Amino acid sequence: MPAVYLGLGSNLGDKEGNIKKALALITKRVGEILALSGFYETLPWGYASPETYLNAVAGIKATPDPEDLLRMTQEIEREMGRTEKTVDGRYHDRLIDIDILLYGDLVMQTPGLTVPHPRMCRRLFVLEPLCEIAPFLVHPVLKKTVKELSEELKAQEPKTL
């Protein structure tokens, strides 16, 4: 059974409560949570909003195949009040967002799902919590550890005084 890593985020309402509710539903419907990062407060990525995000990464023991896992996580998002991933191709505030980051060593691309997540390596709000729980996990395409990817991305950030 492959190790599966999910990214979770919320920037509306009770952010921590939203993530905890999603985790409870994941445990009930998808699989056991084996590892959970701390919660990270971050700025929105890809759009402007006055609302900050709370983000976390969970390592789960999942039995569904990747497409069934996507269907199940999207059902949880909808049940919690999420209606769309984007509006006119743009990101927006959300109660909950659940992304499949990694599914073992699987590399796949379909019209509805790409694994590993195609933007995970450009997002510190994904890499930092993932590094907390699985620093030596190797990205199946880039062949670098999560720790290496996180350090590389941090080095690219503009330095402030």
Secondary structure as UniProt FT lines:
FT   STRAND          3..10
FT   HELIX           15..29
FT   STRAND          31..36
FT   STRAND          40..42
FT   STRAND          53..62
FT   HELIX           66..79
FT   TURN            80..81
FT   TURN            88..89
FT   STRAND          97..103
FT   TURN            104..105
FT   STRAND          108..109
FT   STRAND          114..115
FT   TURN            118..119
FT   HELIX           120..122
FT   HELIX           124..133
FT   TURN            135..136
FT   TURN            140..142
FT   HELIX           146..156
//
